[in-house]
Amino acid sequence: MTSDVFRLFRPARQLGSVIFASPHSGRDYPADFLAQSLLDGRMIRSSEDAFVDQLFADAPVFGAPLLAATMPRAYLDLNRAPDELDPAVIEGIARGAHNPRVSSGLGVIPRVVAGGRAIYRGKLPLAEAEARILRCWHPYHRALRDLIETTHGAFGQAVLIDCHSMPHEAIEGHGRPGAVRPDVVLGDRFGAAAGREMVERVEAAFAAAGLRVARNAPFAGAFIAQSYGRPSAGRHVIQVEIDRSLYMDEARVEKRADFGAFREVIAGVVAEIVGADRVRMPVAAE
C-alpha cells in the first residue's frame, strides 16, 4: 500500500504481533518546501533518520509489516502531536503552556533541523500548517492505528517497534564517566509504553547481534510511544534509536561502504524479534 505520505509493506502472511514503523526516514522533499527553506539539500536532511527504512526493509520477509514514511521530518514530524504548534514559526498561534519540544523548535511543524539551524526565512501561514497536518499526519496515523488494532484483534496483542536513528554526538559523553557508549537505545517511557518482557526480548535480539544496548537514556520515547503504548491492554510500543555513525556518514548523509553488512545485522535482529514473538505468543493467538 502506498500514498504520497507513507508506504506500507505487508508480508505475504503476518506471522505474529510485531509491527515495524519508521516515521522519520522520509526523503520526498516537496519542491515548494525546499524553495521556502534557508537550507541546502544536504543540510535540510540533517534531522532525517536517513536509511532507517532500508535497515528494517526485511521485516515483511520475516512475517511482519513495515510502515515507512515518505514525507520528511523537516516538513512535518509524525512523532509529535498535531497540536504541538510553534508560534515562532506559524502565524496566528498563541503561546501556550511550556512544551520543551516546541520551545526547542521541534514541534509538529519543525522550526529547526539538527544543530538548531533554522529551516525558514519567516513564518508560515496557519492555513499551510493545518493543510500539512491534514494531508500528512492524519493519513499516517490512521494507517498506524489500523495496523495496531488489526494485529491486536488477530493475535491478542500488538508490539510496535518504532524505528529511529540518533546522531552520534547525542550519545557522546552521555552517562557516567567511563560508561560504555550504547549503539542502540530502547525507549519504553520507563515501562509506561511496553511490558518488561517485550523490552527484554528486543534488547536480547540487539545484544545477540553484538550491539550495546541502553534503555530510556537519552531517549525514552516521544508521541508515538506515549500515545499508542498501553501494555495493560496488550498494546506495546518500543522506540529504537540506532547510532547513525554505525552505518552512514552523518555529515554527507551518505551510506557507509559497509552499509549492506550492517543491514544484514539488523535483518538478523528483526528475524529474532519476530521469531521470539511467534514462540511466545499467547494462547489467544492460536
PAZAPA-4460 file (N, C-alpha, C; in steps of 0.05 Angstrom, whole numbers, plus 32768, in hexadecimal, padded with zeros to 4 digits):
% residues 286
    n_x    n_y    n_z   ca_x   ca_y   ca_z    c_x    c_y    c_z   seq   type   mol
   8011   7FE8   8000   8000   8000   8000   8012   8019   8000     1      M     A
   800C   802C   7FEF   801B   8045   7FED   8009   805D   7FEE     2      T     A
   8015   8073   7FF6   8007   808D   7FF4   801E   80A1   7FEF     3      S     A
   8017   80BB   7FEF   802C   80CF   7FEC   8039   80D6   8007     4      D     A
   8031   80C7   801C   803A   80CD   8037   804A   80B5   8042     5      V     A
   8042   809C   803B   804E   8085   8046   804C   806E   8032     6      F     A
   805C   8058   8038   8059   803F   802A   8056   8029   8040     7      R     A
   8043   8018   803A   803E   8002   804D   8045   7FE8   803F     8      L     A
   8059   7FDA   804A   8062   7FC1   803F   8057   7FAA   8050     9      F     A
   8046   7F9A   8044   803A   7F84   8053   8047   7F6A   804C    10      R     A
   8049   7F58   8060   8053   7F3D   8059   803E   7F2D   804B    11      P     A
   8047   7F18   803D   8033   7F06   8031   801F   7EFC   8045    12      A     A
   8029   7EF7   805E   8018   7EEF   8074   8024   7EFA   808D    13      R     A
   8015   7F09   809D   8020   7F14   80B6   8021   7EFD   80CA    14      Q     A
   8039   7EF8   80D6   803D   7EE1   80E6   803D   7EE6   8104    15      L     A
   8039   7EFF   810C   8038   7F04   8128   8030   7F21   812E    16      G     A
   8034   7F29   8146   8029   7F43   8150   803C   7F5A   814C    17      S     A
   8053   7F56   813F   8067   7F6C   813C   8062   7F7C   8123    18      V     A
   8063   7F96   8126   8061   7FAA   8111   807A   7FBC   8111    19      I     A
   8085   7FC2   80FA   809B   7FD5   80F9   8091   7FEE   80EB    20      F     A
   809C   8005   80F4   8095   801F   80E8   80AD   8032   80E8    21      A     A
   80AF   8042   80D4   80C5   8056   80D2   80B9   8071   80CB    22      S     A
   80B2   8081   80DF   80A5   809B   80D9   80B7   80B2   80D1    23      P     A
   80D1   80AF   80D3   80E3   80C5   80CE   80F7   80C0   80B7    24      H     A
   80F3   80AB   80A7   8106   80A6   8092   80FD   80B0   8077    25      S     A
   80E6   80BE   8076   80DD   80C8   805C   80F0   80DC   804F    26      G     A
   80F2   80DB   8035   8105   80EC   8027   80F9   80F7   800D    27      R     A
   80DF   80F9   800B   80D1   8105   7FF4   80CC   8122   7FFB    28      D     A
   80DF   8134   7FF5   80DE   8150   7FFC   80CF   815F   7FE7    29      Y     A
   80B7   816B   7FED   80A8   817A   7FD9   80B8   8192   7FCF    30      P     A
   80B6   8198   7FB6   80C6   81AE   7FAA   80BF   81C9   7FB6    31      A     A
   80A5   81CD   7FBC   809D   81E7   7FC7   80A8   81EA   7FE4    32      D     A
   80AA   81D4   7FF2   80B6   81D5   800D   80D3   81DC   800C    33      F     A
   80E2   81CF   7FF9   80FF   81D6   7FF6   8103   81F3   7FEF    34      L     A
   80F0   81FE   7FDF   80F2   821A   7FD6   80ED   822D   7FEE    35      A     A
   80DE   8224   8002   80D9   8234   801A   80F0   8234   802D    36      Q     A
   8102   8220   802B   8116   821C   803F   812F   822C   803B    37      S     A
   813C   8232   8051   8157   823E   8051   816D   822A   804B    38      L     A
   8167   8210   804E   817B   81FB   804E   817E   81EE   8033    39      L     A
   8196   81E4   802E   819B   81D5   8015   8191   81B9   8017    40      D     A
   8192   81AA   8002   8186   8190   8001   8193   817B   8014    41      G     A
   81AC   8180   801B   81B9   816D   802E   81B3   8175   804A    42      R     A
   81B5   818F   8050   81B1   8198   806C   8194   8193   8076    43      M     A
   8181   8195   8064   8165   8191   806D   8160   8174   8074    44      I     A
   8172   8162   806C   816F   8146   8072   817C   813E   808D    45      R     A
   8187   8151   809B   8197   814B   80B3   8187   8140   80CA    46      S     A
   816D   8145   80CB   815C   8139   80E0   814D   8121   80D7    47      S     A
   8151   8119   80BE   8144   8101   80B2   8150   80E8   80BE    48      E     A
   8140   80D4   80C3   814B   80B9   80CA   8151   80AB   80B0    49      D     A
   8166   80B5   80A3   816C   80AB   8088   8171   808D   8088    50      A     A
   8165   8080   8074   8169   8063   806E   815F   8050   8083    51      F     A
   8151   805A   8098   8147   8047   80AC   8132   8034   80A0    52      V     A
   8122   803E   808E   810E   802D   8081   811C   8016   8072    53      D     A
   8133   801C   8067   8142   8007   8058   814F   7FF3   806B    54      Q     A
   8157   7FFD   8083   8163   7FEA   8096   814E   7FD5   809F    55      L     A
   8135   7FDD   80A1   8120   7FCB   80AA   810F   7FC0   8094    56      F     A
   8119   7FC3   807B   8109   7FBC   8064   8102   7F9E   8062    57      A     A
   8110   7F8D   8070   810B   7F70   806E   80F5   7F67   8081    58      D     A
   80E9   7F79   8090   80D4   7F71   80A3   80BE   7F61   8096    59      A     A
   80B4   7F69   807E   809F   7F58   8072   80A8   7F3C   806A    60      P     A
   80C2   7F39   8064   80CD   7F1E   805D   80C9   7F0B   8075    61      V     A
   80CB   7F17   808D   80C9   7F06   80A5   80AD   7F06   80B1    62      F     A
   809A   7F11   80A3   807E   7F0F   80AB   8073   7F26   80BB    63      G     A
   8080   7F3E   80B9   8076   7F56   80C8   8073   7F6D   80B5    64      A     A
   805E   7F7D   80B8   805A   7F94   80A7   806E   7FAB   80AE    65      P     A
   8074   7FBB   809A   8085   7FD3   809D   8077   7FEB   8092    66      L     A
   8072   7FFF   80A3   8066   8018   809B   807C   802D   809A    67      L     A
   8082   8038   8082   8098   804B   807F   808E   8065   8073    68      A     A
   8094   807B   8082   808C   8096   8078   809D   809C   805F    69      A     A
   8090   80AB   804D   809F   80B6   8036   80A2   80D4   8038    70      T     A
   8090   80E1   8047   8091   80FE   804B   80A6   8103   8060    71      M     A
   80B8   8117   805C   80CE   811A   806F   80C7   8128   8089    72      P     A
   80D7   8122   809D   80D3   812D   80B8   80D5   814B   80B8    73      R     A
   80E7   8157   80A8   80EA   8174   80A8   80D1   8182   809E    74      A     A
   80C1   8174   808F   80A8   817F   8084   8091   817C   8098    75      Y     A
   8090   8164   80A5   807C   815F   80B9   8085   8148   80CA    76      L     A
   8084   814A   80E4   808E   8136   80F6   8077   8124   80FF    77      D     A
   8078   810B   80F6   8063   80F8   80FC   8064   80ED   8119    78      L     A
   807A   80F3   8127   807D   80EA   8142   8078   8101   8156    79      N     A
   8066   8112   814E   805C   8128   815F   803D   8129   815E    80      R     A
   8032   8135   8172   8015   8138   8172   800D   814D   815D    81      A     A
   7FF5   814B   8151   7FEE   815F   813D   7FE9   817B   8148    82      P     A
   7FE6   817D   8162   7FE3   8198   816E   7FFD   81A3   8179    83      D     A
   8013   8196   8174   802D   81A1   817E   8037   81B6   8169    84      E     A
   8029   81CC   8168   802E   81E1   8155   803F   81F7   8161    85      L     A
   8053   8200   8152   8067   8212   815B   8061   822F   8153    86      D     A
   805A   8241   8166   8053   825C   815E   806B   826B   8152    87      P     A
   8083   8261   8155   809B   826F   814A   809E   8269   812C    88      A     A
   808F   8256   8122   8091   8250   8105   8076   8250   80F7    89      V     A
   8060   8250   8106   8045   8250   80FA   8035   8269   8102    90      I     A
   802B   8277   80EF   801C   828F   80F5   8001   8288   8102    91      E     A
   7FF9   829A   8115   7FDF   8298   8120   7FDD   8283   8137    92      G     A
   7FF3   827A   8141   7FF3   8266   8157   7FFA   8275   8171    93      I     A
   7FE8   8272   8184   7FEE   827E   819E   8002   826D   81AE    94      A     A
   8012   827A   81BD   8025   826B   81CD   8016   825D   81E4    95      R     A
   801A   8243   81E6   800B   8234   81FA   801D   822B   8210    96      G     A
   8015   8216   821E   8025   820C   8234   8040   8202   822A    97      A     A
   8054   8203   823B   806F   81FC   8233   8070   81DF   8229    98      H     A
   807B   81DB   8211   807F   81C1   8205   809C   81C1   81FC    99      N     A
   80AD   81B0   8208   80CA   81B1   8201   80D0   81AB   81E4   100      P     A
   80C0   8199   81D7   80C4   8193   81BB   80BE   81AB   81AA   101      R     A
   80A7   81B8   81AF   80A0   81CF   819F   80B4   81E6   81A4   102      V     A
   80BB   81EA   81BE   80CE   8200   81C4   80E9   81FD   81B6   103      S     A
   80F1   81E4   81B2   810B   81DF   81A5   8109   81DF   8186   104      S     A
   80F1   81E4   817C   80ED   81E6   815F   80E5   81CB   8152   105      G     A
   80DE   81B8   8163   80D8   819D   8158   80BB   8195   815D   106      L     A
   80A9   81A6   8155   808D   81A0   8156   8084   8190   813E   107      G     A
   806A   818E   813A   8061   817D   8124   8069   818A   8109   108      V     A
   806B   81A4   8107   8077   81B1   80F0   8092   81BC   80FA   109      I     A
   80A8   81AE   80F6   80C1   81B6   8102   80CA   81D2   80F8   110      P     A
   80D7   81E0   810A   80E3   81FA   8104   8100   81F7   80FD   111      R     A
   810D   81E2   8108   8129   81DE   8104   812F   81C1   80FD   112      V     A
   8147   81BD   80F2   8151   81A1   80EF   8168   819D   8103   113      V     A
   8178   8189   8100   818D   8183   8113   81A0   819B   8116   114      A     A
   81A9   819E   812E   81BB   81B4   8134   81AD   81CF   8137   115      G     A
   8192   81CE   8138   8183   81E7   813C   8183   81F9   8124   116      G     A
   8188   81EF   810C   8189   81FF   80F3   816C   8204   80EA   117      R     A
   8166   821E   80E6   814B   8226   80DE   8144   821C   80C2   118      A     A
   812C   8212   80BF   8123   8208   80A5   8119   821E   8093   119      I     A
   810A   8231   809F   80FB   8245   808F   8106   8261   8091   120      Y     A
   8100   8271   807D   8107   828D   807E   80F4   829D   8090   121      R     A
   80DB   8295   8091   80C7   82A3   80A1   80B3   828F   80AC   122      G     A
   809B   8299   80B3   8086   8287   80BD   8075   827C   80A7   123      K     A
   8068   8265   80AE   8055   8258   809B   8039   8261   80A3   124      L     A
   8027   8264   808F   800B   8269   8095   7FFF   8251   80A4   125      P     A
   7FED   8256   80B7   7FE0   8240   80C6   7FD2   822D   80B3   126      L     A
   7FC6   8237   809D   7FB8   8226   808B   7FCA   8212   807E   127      A     A
   7FE3   821A   8079   7FF6   8207   806D   7FFD   81F1   8081   128      E     A
   8002   81F9   809A   8008   81E5   80AF   7FF1   81D1   80B2   129      A     A
   7FD9   81DB   80B2   7FC1   81CA   80B5   7FBE   81B7   809D   130      E     A
   7FC5   81C1   8085   7FC3   81B1   806D   7FD7   819A   806E   131      A     A
   7FEF   81A0   8077   8003   818A   8079   7FFA   8175   808D   132      R     A
   7FEF   817D   80A3   7FE6   816A   80B7   7FCF   8159   80AC   133      I     A
   7FBD   8165   809E   7FA7   8156   8092   7FB1   8143   807D   134      L     A
   7FC4   814B   806C   7FCD   813B   8056   7FE1   8126   805D   135      R     A
   7FF1   812B   8072   8007   8119   8079   8003   810A   8094   136      C     A
   7FFE   811A   80A9   7FFD   810E   80C4   7FE6   80FA   80C7   137      W     A
   7FCE   8103   80BF   7FB7   80F2   80C4   7FB7   80D8   80B4   138      H     A
   7FBF   80D8   809A   7FC0   80BE   808C   7FD4   80AA   8097   139      P     A
   7FEC   80B4   80A0   8000   80A2   80AB   7FF5   8096   80C5   140      Y     A
   7FE9   80A6   80D6   7FE0   809C   80F0   7FC7   808A   80ED   141      H     A
   7FB6   808F   80D9   7FA1   807D   80D3   7FAB   8061   80CC   142      R     A
   7FC0   8061   80BA   7FCC   8048   80B2   7FD9   803A   80CA   143      A     A
   7FE6   8049   80DB   7FF3   803D   80F2   7FDF   8032   8106   144      L     A
   7FCA   8041   810B   7FB4   8037   811D   7FA7   801E   8112   145      R     A
   7FA2   801E   80F8   7F96   8006   80EC   7FA8   7FEE   80EE   146      D     A
   7FC2   7FF1   80EA   7FD5   7FDB   80EE   7FD4   7FD0   810A   147      L     A
   7FD5   7FE2   811D   7FD5   7FDA   8139   7FBC   7FCB   8140   148      I     A
   7FA5   7FD7   8139   7F8B   7FCB   8141   7F86   7FB0   8132   149      E     A
   7F8D   7FAF   8119   7F8A   7F96   810A   7F9B   7F80   8115   150      T     A
   7FB4   7F87   811C   7FC7   7F74   8127   7FBE   7F6B   8143   151      T     A
   7FB5   7F7E   8153   7FAB   7F77   816D   7F93   7F64   816B   152      H     A
   7F81   7F69   8158   7F6A   7F58   8155   7F71   7F3C   814C   153      G     A
   7F86   7F3A   813C   7F8E   7F20   8131   7F9F   7F0F   8144   154      A     A
   7FAF   7F1D   8155   7FC3   7F0F   8165   7FC0   7F13   8183   155      F     A
   7FAD   7F23   818B   7FA9   7F28   81A7   7FBB   7F3D   81B3   156      G     A
   7FCE   7F47   81A3   7FE0   7F5D   81AC   7FEC   7F69   8193   157      Q     A
   7FF8   7F81   8196   8007   7F8E   8180   8020   7F99   818C   158      A     A
   8036   7F95   817E   8051   7F9F   8187   805C   7FB0   8171   159      V     A
   805C   7FCA   8175   8066   7FDD   8161   8084   7FE3   8167   160      L     A
   8095   7FDD   8154   80B1   7FE5   8155   80B4   7FFF   8145   161      I     A
   80B7   8015   8153   80B8   802F   8146   80D5   8036   8140   162      D     A
   80DD   8036   8127   80F9   8035   811F   8103   8051   8119   163      C     A
   811A   8058   8126   8126   8072   8123   8144   8070   8122   164      H     A
   8151   8086   811D   816F   8088   8120   8175   80A0   8130   165      S     A
   818D   809F   813D   8195   80B6   814D   81B1   80C0   8144   166      M     A
   81B5   80DA   8145   81D0   80E5   813F   81E4   80D9   8152   167      P     A
   81FC   80D4   8148   8211   80C9   8159   8217   80DC   8170   168      H     A
   8216   80F6   816A   821C   8109   817F   8208   8109   8196   169      E     A
   81F0   80FE   8191   81DC   80FD   81A6   81E3   80EB   81BD   170      A     A
   81F4   80D7   81B7   81FC   80C4   81CC   8219   80C7   81D4   171      I     A
   8228   80D9   81C7   8244   80DD   81CF   8244   80EA   81EB   172      E     A
   8252   80DE   81FD   8254   80E9   8218   823B   80E5   8229   173      G     A
   8227   80D7   821E   820F   80D3   822D   8213   80BE   8243   174      H     A
   8207   80C2   825A   8209   80AF   826F   8221   80B4   8281   175      G     A
   8227   80A0   8291   823C   80A2   82A5   8258   80A3   8297   176      R     A
   826B   80B1   82A4   8286   80B1   8299   8290   8094   8296   177      P     A
   829B   808E   827E   82A5   8074   8279   8291   805F   8271   178      G     A
   8277   8067   8270   8262   8055   8268   8264   804E   824A   179      A     A
   825D   8036   8243   825E   802E   8227   8247   803C   8218   180      V     A
   824E   8047   8202   823B   8056   81F2   8229   8041   81E3   181      R     A
   820E   8044   81E4   81FD   8031   81D7   81FC   8034   81B9   182      P     A
   81F7   801F   81AB   81F2   801F   818E   81D4   8023   8189   183      D     A
   81C4   8019   819C   81A7   801A   8199   819B   8022   81B3   184      V     A
   8187   8034   81B2   8178   803C   81CA   815B   8034   81C5   185      V     A
   8150   8024   81D8   8134   801D   81D8   8125   802E   81EA   186      L     A
   810F   803A   81E1   80FE   804B   81F1   80E2   803E   81F5   187      G     A
   80DB   803A   820F   80C0   802F   8215   80B2   8042   8229   188      D     A
   80BD   805B   822B   80B2   806E   823E   80B1   8062   825A   189      R     A
   80C8   8055   8260   80CC   804A   827B   80B6   8037   8283   190      F     A
   80AE   8027   8270   809A   8012   8275   807D   801A   826F   191      G     A
   8079   8034   8269   805D   803D   8264   8053   8035   8248   192      A     A
   8066   8030   8235   805E   802B   8219   8060   800E   8211   193      A     A
   806F   7FFE   8221   8072   7FE2   8219   8077   7FD1   8232   194      A     A
   806F   7FB8   8231   8074   7FA6   8247   8091   7F9D   8248   195      G     A
   809A   7F97   8260   80B6   7F90   8264   80BF   7F79   8253   196      R     A
   80AF   7F64   8251   80B7   7F4D   8241   80BC   7F54   8224   197      E     A
   80AB   7F66   8219   80AD   7F6E   81FE   80C8   7F7D   81F9   198      M     A
   80CE   7F8F   820B   80E7   7F9E   8209   80FF   7F8C   820C   199      V     A
   80FD   7F79   821E   8113   7F66   8221   8118   7F56   8208   200      E     A
   8103   7F4E   81FA   8106   7F3F   81E1   8115   7F4F   81CC   201      R     A
   810C   7F69   81C9   8119   7F7A   81B5   8136   7F80   81BD   202      V     A
   813B   7F85   81D6   8156   7F8A   81DF   8168   7F71   81DA   203      E     A
   815D   7F5A   81E0   816D   7F41   81DC   8174   7F3D   81BE   204      A     A
   8161   7F44   81AC   8166   7F41   8190   817D   7F53   8186   205      A     A
   817D   7F6C   818F   8193   7F7E   8188   81AD   7F76   8194   206      F     A
   81AC   7F6E   81AE   81C4   7F65   81BB   81D0   7F4C   81AF   207      A     A
   81C0   7F3A   81A6   81C9   7F21   8199   81D7   7F28   817F   208      A     A
   81D1   7F3F   8172   81DE   7F47   815A   81F8   7F57   815F   209      A     A
   81FF   7F59   8179   8218   7F66   8180   8216   7F84   8184   210      G     A
   81FE   7F8E   8187   81F9   7FAA   818B   81F5   7FB1   81A8   211      L     A
   8201   7FC7   81B1   81FE   7FD0   81CD   81E3   7FDF   81CF   212      R     A
   81D4   7FD8   81E4   81B8   7FE2   81E6   81B5   7FF0   8201   213      V     A
   81A8   8007   8200   81A0   8016   8218   8182   801A   8217   214      A     A
   8176   8021   822D   8159   8026   822E   8153   8043   8238   215      R     A
   8142   8050   8229   8135   8069   8232   8147   8081   8236   216      N     A
   8161   807F   8231   8173   8095   8233   8187   8095   821D   217      A     A
   8188   80AA   820D   817A   80C4   8210   815F   80C5   8203   218      P     A
   8154   80B0   81F9   813A   80B1   81EB   8127   809C   81F7   219      F     A
   8111   80A6   8202   80FE   8094   8210   80E5   808E   81FF   220      A     A
   80E2   809C   81E9   80CA   8099   81D8   80BA   80B3   81D8   221      G     A
   80B0   80B9   81C0   80A1   80D2   81BC   8084   80CD   81B8   222      A     A
   8077   80DC   81A6   805A   80DC   81A4   804F   80C0   819D   223      F     A
   805B   80B2   818A   8050   8098   8182   8051   8085   8199   224      I     A
   8067   8083   81A7   8068   8071   81BF   8054   8079   81D4   225      A     A
   8052   8093   81D9   8040   809D   81ED   8023   8098   81E6   226      Q     A
   801C   809B   81CC   8000   8099   81C4   7FF6   807D   81BF   227      S     A
   8008   806C   81B5   7FFF   8051   81AD   8007   803B   81C0   228      Y     A
   8019   8041   81D2   8022   802D   81E5   800F   802A   81FC   229      G     A
   8002   8013   81FD   7FEF   800D   8213   7FF4   7FF0   821B   230      R     A
   800A   7FEA   8228   8011   7FCE   822E   7FFC   7FBE   823D   231      P     A
   7FED   7FCC   824E   7FD8   7FBD   825D   7FC1   7FB4   824B   232      S     A
   7FBF   7FC1   8233   7FAB   7FB9   8220   7FB6   7FA9   8209   233      A     A
   7FCF   7FA0   820C   7FDC   7F90   81F7   7FE6   7F9F   81DF   234      G     A
   7FEB   7FB9   81E3   7FF6   7FCA   81CD   8010   7FD6   81D7   235      R     A
   8026   7FCC   81CB   8041   7FD3   81D4   804F   7FE3   81BF   236      H     A
   805D   7FF8   81C7   806E   8007   81B4   808A   8009   81C0   237      V     A
   809D   8002   81AF   80B9   8005   81B7   80C7   8016   81A2   238      I     A
   80D1   802D   81AA   80E0   803E   8198   80FD   8035   8196   239      Q     A
   8107   8032   817E   8122   8029   8179   8132   803F   816C   240      V     A
   8148   8047   8179   815A   805B   816E   8175   804E   8169   241      E     A
   817E   804F   8150   8198   8043   8148   81AC   8059   8141   242      I     A
   81C4   8057   814B   81D9   806A   8146   81DF   806C   8128   243      D     A
   81DB   8083   811D   81DE   8087   8100   81FA   8081   80F6   244      R     A
   820E   8086   8107   8229   8082   80FE   8230   8065   80F8   245      S     A
   821E   8052   8100   8223   8036   80FB   821F   802F   80DE   246      L     A
   820F   803F   80CF   8208   8037   80B4   8209   804E   80A0   247      Y     A
   820E   8067   80A8   820E   807D   8096   8222   8093   809D   248      M     A
   8229   80A3   8089   8238   80BB   808D   8224   80D1   8093   249      D     A
   8223   80DA   80AC   820F   80ED   80B4   8211   8108   80A6   250      E     A
   822A   8111   80A2   822E   812C   8096   8225   812C   8079   251      A     A
   822A   8117   806B   8222   8115   804F   8206   8109   804A   252      R     A
   81FB   80FE   805F   81E2   80EF   805D   81E4   80DA   8046   253      V     A
   81F9   80CA   8049   81FE   80B4   8036   8203   809A   8045   254      E     A
   81FC   8084   8038   8201   806A   8044   821F   8065   8046   255      K     A
   8228   8057   805B   8243   804D   805C   8247   8037   8048   256      R     A
   8260   8031   8042   8266   801C   802F   825C   8001   8039   257      A     A
   825B   7FFD   8053   8252   7FE4   805F   8234   7FE5   8067   258      D     A
   8225   7FF6   805B   8208   7FF8   8062   81FB   7FDD   805E   259      F     A
   8200   7FCF   8049   81F4   7FB6   8043   81F8   7FA2   805A   260      G     A
   8210   7FA1   8064   8217   7F8F   807A   8207   7F96   8093   261      A     A
   8205   7FB0   8099   81F5   7FB8   80B1   81D7   7FB2   80AD   262      F     A
   81CE   7FB6   8095   81B2   7FAF   808F   81AD   7F92   8094   263      R     A
   81C0   7F81   808E   81BD   7F64   8093   81BB   7F5F   80B2   264      E     A
   81CB   7F6E   80C1   81CA   7F6C   80DE   81AE   7F73   80E8   265      V     A
   81A3   7F89   80DE   8188   7F91   80E7   8173   7F7D   80DD   266      I     A
   8177   7F72   80C5   8164   7F5D   80BC   8164   7F46   80CF   267      A     A
   817B   7F3F   80DA   817D   7F29   80ED   816E   7F30   8107   268      G     A
   8171   7F49   810F   8162   7F53   8127   8144   7F51   8123   269      V     A
   813B   7F5A   810C   811F   7F59   8105   8115   7F3D   8106   270      V     A
   8124   7F2A   80F9   811C   7F0E   80F9   811A   7F03   8115   271      A     A
   812C   7F0B   8126   812C   7F01   8142   8114   7F0C   8151   272      E     A
   810E   7F26   814E   80F7   7F32   815C   80DD   7F24   8153   273      I     A
   80D9   7F21   8139   80C1   7F15   812F   80C0   7EF7   8137   274      V     A
   80D6   7EEA   8136   80D7   7ECD   813D   80D1   7EC9   815A   275      G     A
   80DC   7ED9   816C   80D7   7ED7   8188   80BA   7EDD   818E   276      A     A
   80AE   7EF0   8180   8092   7EF6   8183   8081   7EDE   817C   277      D     A
   8087   7ED0   8166   8077   7EB9   815E   8079   7EA2   8172   278      R     A
   8091   7E9E   817E   8095   7E89   8191   8084   7E8E   81AA   279      V     A
   8082   7EA7   81B2   8076   7EAE   81CC   805A   7EBA   81CA   280      R     A
   804E   7EB8   81B2   8033   7EC3   81AF   8020   7EB8   81C3   281      M     A
   800D   7EC8   81CD   7FF9   7EBE   81DF   7FE6   7EAA   81D2   282      P     A
   7FD8   7E9A   81E2   7FC6   7E86   81D7   7FB1   7E93   81C5   283      V     A
   7FA9   7EAC   81CC   7F94   7EB9   81BC   7F9B   7EBC   819F   284      A     A
   7FB5   7EBB   8199   7FBE   7EBF   817E   7FBB   7EA6   816D   285      A     A
   7FB7   7E8F   817A   7FB7   7E75   816B   7F9C   7E73   815C   286      E     A
***
